[in-house]
Amino acid sequence: MNDRNRHPDRNRPSQGNPGPGPDGLSDGRLVEVHSQLARDKEEPREGFSLTPIVIVFIFCGFGFWGGLYLTRNSGNFASTAFDVNAPKAAASAGPIEFEPDAAKGEKLFVAQCAACHQPTGLGVPGAFPPLAGSPWVAGNEERLIKAVLAGLAGEIEVKGVKYNANMPNIGAGLKDAQVAHIATYVRQAWGNTAGPVMDSQVAVVRKAIGARGQYVPADLLKEHPLETK
Ligand code: HEC
């Protein structure tokens, strides 16, 4: 018999005769039952079992997968989506839409184009063709964008007058938005009434034509004939 199985009663001073206890169990029987109970209990074992660790890993894995799933499939679900008090900007932080701005276009025109075409848009007779009332400016936006991006060289007829000079590729050094503002301005100034030009249109044309030399006006007309009114 070892210490573990010692009945607490045993610590009491011996009363001599180990007869039946108050519940009718003899001391010997008590010890027997006790030691059996003690044996049935699982003893702590040395080393460790793999199972709990595997389970921990599985749970971590689930947590990780859940996180990944939410990041990928939350559809930009913002915590402020249903918060009526949240500032508007937080909810609509999408790409900023381009606004063609004729006022910005006018400033850019004065700096980039007016030296030749004049602030009046009337040009200089015999040297620089007019933009006011020019069919090259109205109608198809691509024709105008191409002229501004790549420039023009060769014979051109504007409002019944022939010119043969050289316009540099001003737009190559400007941003898409700047070209769009200028184009919008010249299409709407001096009594011109064509629609605005978007920066995305400029971007598309810039990509399509790449870095190239000036257009010969007749070639540009093959791509975009003047609209007949
Ligand atoms: C250095 C002078 C010069 C500058 C600066 C210049 N142009 Fe021109 N532009 C010309 C000349 C010259 C022509 C005619 C080209 C030819 O003879 O082939 C022309 C032709 C044009 C045409 C087609 C003909 C017409 O009159 O409609 C447009 C449109 C045009 N320019 C717009 C612009 C815009 C917009 C700018 C500013 C971004 C600009 N140009 C800057 C000299 C210039």
Boltz pocket constraint, residues with backbone or C-beta under 6 A from the ligand:
constraints:
  - pocket:
      binder: B
      contacts: [[A, 109], [A, 112], [A, 113], [A, 114], [A, 115], [A, 116], [A, 117], [A, 127], [A, 128], [A, 129], [A, 130], [A, 131], [A, 134], [A, 135], [A, 136], [A, 137], [A, 144], [A, 147], [A, 148], [A, 152], [A, 153], [A, 154], [A, 155], [A, 156], [A, 158], [A, 163], [A, 164], [A, 165], [A, 166], [A, 167], [A, 168], [A, 170], [A, 171], [A, 182], [A, 183], [A, 186], [A, 215], [A, 217]]
      max_distance: 6.0
